[in-house]
């Protein structure tokens, strides 16, 4: 799940007088921060989760090889989304958990693609661990970040990720068809919750922009 990494940012960057100088307009980190903090980036992550979920539910009879390739591509794509979203954190030290999580997604995706003929148990273990760790880190971010808009929605997304990881790890799957249905169902549920996070983040950004415009109008009249 790609979730916002802080409170709703203002429309323009603010720097304290004694703080670091603003980064150049073309600075890659600033560009990634702007992209990762946008609600459309979270929406893209939700779509990237929903699409493979729908595909594996529509074609449940595909082989384990096809399922492993599809899940591997999903993990790689979400790893990219997580990497960019990590830059939306204001402090350099706060980006580390997001970057480590992005690395986990990418490594898991490579493992799935490197040996797509692996066993059902191995594929379940990879996906279950990724979802469990992702949900726990998302919950930590939601609880530790001050003034996080729609904290309840983010916590719901984190809880769903944790439950998905536990279910995939705990429930034995005896066939590729059973594993396909299980993973497809959780992908769809995670994608729908992430859609809710994206639209909640859009509402928070719009409220922040409206508040700043209102303050600007009052300052102009004074």
N, C-alpha and C positions, 0 to 999 in steps of 0.2 A: 504494500500500500504506500502510495506517495501522499504524504500529508504536509500541510504547511508547517514550516519550522519556526514559527514565531508569531507574534501578534500582527495584526493587519498593519502593513507599512503605510506611511503617508505617501502622497503622490510625488514628493520630491525628497531627496536624501538630506538628512540633517546631521551636522557634525558639530560637536562641542568645540568652543574656542580653543581649549587646550588639548583637543583630541588629534588624531592623525589627519593629515591632509586628504581631501577627497581624491579618490583614484581617478586616473584619466578616463575620459568618456569611452575610449575604446578598450579599456582594460578587460581582458577575458573573464576574470572573476566577477567583475561588476555585471557584465552581460549575462553570465550564467546565473547570478543572483537574481537579476530582474526576471529572467525566464523561469527559473525554478520557483519563484514566489508568486507567479501568476496563476489564476484559477484555471486558465486554459491548459496549462501544463499538467495540473492535477486531473483535469478532464481527459487529457490524452492518456494518462496512466490508467484511468478507469476503463477507457475503451480498450487499451492494450490488455487488460485483464478480462474484460467481458468477451471479447472476440474468441480467444482460444477456448474459453469455457463453453460458449455456445457451440463451437465447432465439435468439441469432443462429446457433447450431449446429442448433437444431431447425428453424428456418425459414431455410435458406441461400439460398432463391430470392427473398427480398424485394429490393426495389429499393435502389439506392444512397441514395436519399432517406430511406428507413426506417432504413437502417444508420447514416447520419449523425445522425439524430435520436436514435436509441438510444444511440450512442456519446457524443453531446453531453450527454444526460441523465446518463449514467454519470459523465462527467467532472465535471459540476456537483455531483452527490451526493457523490462522493469528495472534491471540494474542500471541502465542508462538513465532512466527517469529518476531513480534514487540519487544517482551521482549529481545530476544537475540540481535537484531539489536541495541537496545538502548545502549548496552555495548560498541559499536564501537565508541562512543563519547569519546574524549580524556579527557575531564574534567568531574569530578563527578557531578557537578551541571547541566551540559548540558544533563545528562541522564534522569533527572526527567520527562520532557515532554514525552519522548519515553516510559518510564515505566508507566506513567499515561495512555497513549494511549493503551498500551498493556492491562492494567487492564480494560479499557473500553471495549475492544474487548472481553475479557474473560467473564466479567459480562453480556454483551449482549448475548454471546453464551449460558451462563447458563440460562438466562431468556427464550431464545428460546427453549432449551431442557427441561426446568423444566415444561413448560406448552405448549406443542406443539399443543394443540387444541385451542389456543388463536385465536382471531379474525384477519381478514385481516388487519384491521386498526392498531392493536397492533404490528403485525409483520412489517408492513411498517414503523411505527414510530421507532422501534428499529433499523432497518437497515438504515433508512434515517439519523437518528441522528449520528450513528457511522460513516457513510461515510462522512457526513458534517464536523464533528469534526476532523476526520482523514485528510481530504483534507486541512482544515484550518491550522492544525499543520504542515503538510508537506510543505505547502506554506511558513509558518513562518520559518521553518528550512532552506528551499532553499534560502530565502532572507537574513536570518541572518548569515548564515555560509559563512565565507570568503573562497575564492579560491575553491568553489565547482565545480568540473568538470561537464560539461553538465548541467548547471543550468536550461537551457531551457527545457530539457527533464523532470527534476524533477518538474518544475513548471507546465508543461503540465499534468503530472500525478496528481498533487495536484488539478489543475483546474477541471479535469475530476471527481475526487472524490467529489469536492464541488458541481458540476452540478448534479452528480448522487444523492447525498443526497437531494438537493433541489427538483429534479424531483420526487423522491420517496415520499417525504413529501408533495409536493404540488398537485400532480395528484391523484385524487381519483381512487381507484381500487375496482370495484364492484364484482369481482370474483377471485377465487384462480388462474384460468387460466390466467387472465390478469396480476395478480401480479407475477406469475411465469415467464411470458414472459418479463416483465419489469425488474425483478431482474436478470434473466438469461442474458439478453442483457447487462446490466451494468457490471455484473461480467466478461463477456467475454471482454468487452472494457477495463475495469480496468486491467485485466490480460495481455492483449496485450500491453498496455502502460507500465506496470511493466516489461514486457519482454524487451522493449526498454531501460528502466532504467538499467536493469541487464547487457545488452550487452554494453551500454555506460560506465558503471562502469568498466567492464572488460577492455575496451579500455584504460580508464584512468589509471588503475592499471598497464597495460603493458607499457604505456608510462612512468610512474613513475619509473618502474623497469629498463627500458632501459636507462633512464636519469641517474639513480644512477650507473648503470654499466659503462656508459660512463665517469662519473666523477671518478669512481674508476680506470679506465684504464689510465686516464690522470694523476692521482695522482701517480700511479705506475711508469709511465715513468719519472716523475719528481724525 
